[in-house]
Amino acid sequence: LVMLGLDAGAPRRWWVEGDTPRSSEARGPRVAVTLLYEAEGKTIEVPANDWVLNKKTGETLRGNVWIFTGSTTMEVEGKTVYLADLNGTVLSLVNFGDDLLSRETALTNENDEETWGVNTKAVPPVGTKVTVRLTPVGDAATTKPDEP
């Protein structure tokens, strides 16, 4: 994404000032996530949100826009690494604080009540090779917050 000219924003952050908990929203350029795979000799292309299901409502995730937050870095054995690589928070539905791409939501891994699950009707069989396409989108592409 940096090579495409995007400047990473920042993941959601938490801290305490005195006795008051504070937080900042995730910020960064908007990115659409598309998934491509082969089925019956044809390339199938779907927005990533189609593979995510709200387990409480049975509806798919609204909007296909994530925020390029850029994760955070850490020194590990003398090398600078992205925490998203270490922790697997590359494409997040809730905020962990080290996400590479995050949704526009106040939900975190502490308060999401395990709302999101897999839309098994939309996902191809296990073992299917999937290409993830990340496409920068303009300001016109907005999402509604992903609150359950």
Phi, psi and chi 1 to 4 in degrees:
 res  aa     phi    psi   chi1   chi2   chi3   chi4
   1 LEU       -  -36.4  -67.9  170.4      -      -
   2 VAL   -63.9  -39.3  170.7      -      -      -
   3 MET   -66.2  -20.6  -69.7  172.5   54.0      -
   4 LEU   -86.1   -0.1  -66.5  174.9      -      -
   5 GLY    98.5    6.3      -      -      -      -
   6 LEU   -86.2  141.0  -63.2 -177.5      -      -
   7 ASP   -98.4  126.4  -68.7  -35.4      -      -
   8 ALA   -62.6  145.9      -      -      -      -
   9 GLY   -88.9 -122.2      -      -      -      -
  10 ALA  -156.0  140.8      -      -      -      -
  11 PRO   -65.8  164.6  -15.9   27.3      -      -
  12 ARG   -58.8  140.7 -173.3  175.4 -166.8   92.1
  13 ARG  -125.5  153.0  -60.4  -91.8 -171.5 -110.3
  14 TRP  -131.2  144.8  -59.2  -92.2      -      -
  15 TRP  -160.8  171.8   66.6   94.4      -      -
  16 VAL  -122.3  130.1  176.0      -      -      -
  17 GLU  -111.4  110.1  -73.4 -179.0   13.5      -
  18 GLY    66.0 -116.7      -      -      -      -
  19 ASP  -107.3    6.7  -67.2  -27.0      -      -
  20 THR  -103.1  119.4  -53.3      -      -      -
  21 PRO   -70.1  139.2    2.1    3.1      -      -
  22 ARG  -129.5  160.9  -55.8  -89.3 -172.9 -150.8
  23 SER  -153.6  159.6   68.3      -      -      -
  24 SER  -120.6  148.5   64.7      -      -      -
  25 GLU   -75.1  152.4  -66.7 -176.3   11.5      -
  26 ALA   -64.1  143.5      -      -      -      -
  27 ARG  -141.9  155.6   60.7 -179.8  173.2   76.4
  28 GLY   152.2  174.9      -      -      -      -
  29 PRO   -65.9  151.9   -3.2    8.2      -      -
  30 ARG   -85.0  141.8  -62.7  176.5 -178.6  -82.0
  31 VAL  -138.0  130.2  175.6      -      -      -
  32 ALA   -87.2  142.8      -      -      -      -
  33 VAL  -118.1  119.7  179.7      -      -      -
  34 THR  -118.7  141.4  -53.4      -      -      -
  35 LEU  -112.7  132.2  -52.1  168.6      -      -
  36 LEU  -124.2  137.7  -61.6   96.7      -      -
  37 TYR  -154.5  164.0   62.7   95.9      -      -
  38 GLU   -96.3  137.5  -63.2  -69.7  -37.1      -
  39 ALA  -147.9  125.3      -      -      -      -
  40 GLU    52.3   40.7  -61.1  178.1   12.5      -
  41 GLY    77.7    5.6      -      -      -      -
  42 LYS  -119.5  148.6  -65.0 -178.1  180.0  179.7
  43 THR   -84.0  123.7  -60.7      -      -      -
  44 ILE  -101.8  133.6  -51.8  -63.8      -      -
  45 GLU  -126.4  122.3 -177.4  174.1  -23.7      -
  46 VAL  -135.1  148.5  -63.2      -      -      -
  47 PRO   -69.8  141.7   18.3  -23.8      -      -
  48 ALA   -58.8  -33.7      -      -      -      -
  49 ASN   -62.9  -20.9   61.3  -63.2      -      -
  50 ASP   -66.0  -20.4  -77.6   -2.3      -      -
  51 TRP   -91.7    3.1  -72.4   11.6      -      -
  52 VAL  -116.0  130.9 -178.9      -      -      -
  53 LEU  -120.9  135.2 -167.5   67.7      -      -
  54 ASN   -78.2  113.5 -177.0  -45.6      -      -
  55 LYS   -68.5  -18.9  -64.7 -172.2  -69.4 -173.4
  56 LYS   -84.9  -38.4  -65.2  176.7 -177.8  178.7
  57 THR  -103.3  -19.5   66.5      -      -      -
  58 GLY    80.0    4.7      -      -      -      -
  59 GLU   -93.5  152.2  -63.1  174.7   -5.3      -
  60 THR   -75.6  159.2   55.7      -      -      -
  61 LEU   -59.0  132.4  179.7   65.8      -      -
  62 ARG   -76.5  139.6  -68.3 -179.8  -63.3 -146.9
  63 GLY    71.0  147.2      -      -      -      -
  64 ASN  -119.7   44.4 -171.9   37.2      -      -
  65 VAL  -123.0  128.3  176.1      -      -      -
  66 TRP  -112.2  166.7  -88.5 -103.8      -      -
  67 ILE  -109.3  128.9  -59.3  168.5      -      -
  68 PHE   -80.0   91.8  175.1   38.6      -      -
  69 THR   -84.4  -26.9   61.2      -      -      -
  70 GLY    88.5    2.5      -      -      -      -
  71 SER    61.0 -161.8 -172.0      -      -      -
  72 THR  -137.7  163.0   55.7      -      -      -
  73 THR  -111.8  161.6   58.8      -      -      -
  74 MET  -151.6  147.7  176.3 -179.3 -167.9      -
  75 GLU   -82.9  123.9  -70.6  -68.0  -40.5      -
  76 VAL  -131.2  116.5  176.7      -      -      -
  77 GLU    51.0   43.5  -62.0  178.0    3.5      -
  78 GLY    79.5    3.9      -      -      -      -
  79 LYS  -118.6  144.0  -65.2 -178.6 -178.3  178.2
  80 THR   -85.1  123.1  -58.0      -      -      -
  81 VAL  -127.5  153.3  -63.9      -      -      -
  82 TYR   -79.3  131.5  -77.9  103.3      -      -
  83 LEU   -62.2  -30.8  -73.1  178.5      -      -
  84 ALA   -60.0  -35.5      -      -      -      -
  85 ASP   -68.2  -41.2  -72.8  -20.3      -      -
  86 LEU   -70.5  -41.1  -68.4  175.9      -      -
  87 ASN   -97.5  -11.1  -61.1  -30.2      -      -
  88 GLY    80.8   17.3      -      -      -      -
  89 THR   -95.0   59.4   49.5      -      -      -
  90 VAL   -82.1  -44.9  175.2      -      -      -
  91 LEU  -129.0   98.7 -171.8   60.2      -      -
  92 SER  -106.4  145.4  -63.7      -      -      -
  93 LEU   -94.2  -22.8  -62.3  170.9      -      -
  94 VAL  -131.8  165.8  -60.6      -      -      -
  95 ASN   -85.7  128.6  -66.6  -74.9      -      -
  96 PHE  -110.0  -20.0  -71.8   89.8      -      -
  97 GLY    97.7   -5.5      -      -      -      -
  98 ASP  -131.5   16.7   60.3   -4.8      -      -
  99 ASP   -64.8  144.3  -36.0  -83.7      -      -
 100 LEU   -84.2  -47.2 -178.3   66.5      -      -
 101 LEU  -126.0  128.9  -69.6  153.0      -      -
 102 SER  -129.5  156.4  178.3      -      -      -
 103 ARG   -83.5  160.2  -67.1  -67.8  -69.0 -166.6
 104 GLU   -84.3   87.4 -169.7  171.9   28.7      -
 105 THR  -152.8  154.9 -179.6      -      -      -
 106 ALA   -90.9   -6.9      -      -      -      -
 107 LEU   -65.9  142.1  -67.5  176.0      -      -
 108 THR  -125.7  176.0   71.8      -      -      -
 109 ASN   -66.8  -11.8   58.8  -47.5      -      -
 110 GLU   -92.7  -22.8  -61.6  -69.8  -32.8      -
 111 ASN  -129.6   12.7   68.2    2.0      -      -
 112 ASP   -81.7   -8.7   74.9  -35.1      -      -
 113 GLU    53.1   30.0  -61.2  178.9   -1.0      -
 114 GLU    50.5   44.8  -62.3 -177.1   16.3      -
 115 THR   -65.1  -39.9  -61.3      -      -      -
 116 TRP   -93.9  140.7  -56.0  112.7      -      -
 117 GLY  -141.7 -174.5      -      -      -      -
 118 VAL   -87.8  133.0  177.9      -      -      -
 119 ASN   -82.9   83.3 -177.1    2.1      -      -
 120 THR   -59.4  -24.0   55.8      -      -      -
 121 LYS   -71.0  -22.9  -66.4  177.7 -177.5  174.6
 122 ALA   -99.7  -22.1      -      -      -      -
 123 VAL   -83.4  136.1  175.8      -      -      -
 124 PRO   -69.4  169.1   25.1  -31.6      -      -
 125 PRO   -59.2  152.1  -19.1   28.5      -      -
 126 VAL   -54.9  137.6  172.2      -      -      -
 127 GLY    97.8  -11.6      -      -      -      -
 128 THR   -69.6  130.9  -57.4      -      -      -
 129 LYS   -74.9  130.9  -68.2 -178.8 -178.8 -178.5
 130 VAL  -125.1  132.3  176.6      -      -      -
 131 THR   -99.7  133.3  -61.3      -      -      -
 132 VAL  -102.3  121.1  178.7      -      -      -
 133 ARG  -107.2  126.6  178.5 -175.1  -64.9  153.4
 134 LEU  -108.9  123.4  -54.1  175.7      -      -
 135 THR  -126.6  119.0  -53.1      -      -      -
 136 PRO   -60.2  140.2  -20.8   31.6      -      -
 137 VAL  -125.6  154.5  -65.6      -      -      -
 138 GLY   -75.8  179.2      -      -      -      -
 139 ASP   -64.0  -20.4  -69.5  -21.7      -      -
 140 ALA   -68.0  -23.9      -      -      -      -
 141 ALA   -85.3  104.6      -      -      -      -
 142 THR  -120.9  160.5   59.8      -      -      -
 143 THR  -124.1  158.7   60.2      -      -      -
 144 LYS   -86.3  148.0  -65.6 -179.3 -178.1  176.4
 145 PRO   -54.7  147.6  -26.3   35.4      -      -
 146 ASP   -89.1   39.4  -61.8  -34.4      -      -
 147 GLU   -75.3  138.8  -53.3  -54.2  -35.1      -
 148 PRO   -69.9      -   14.6  -16.5      -      -
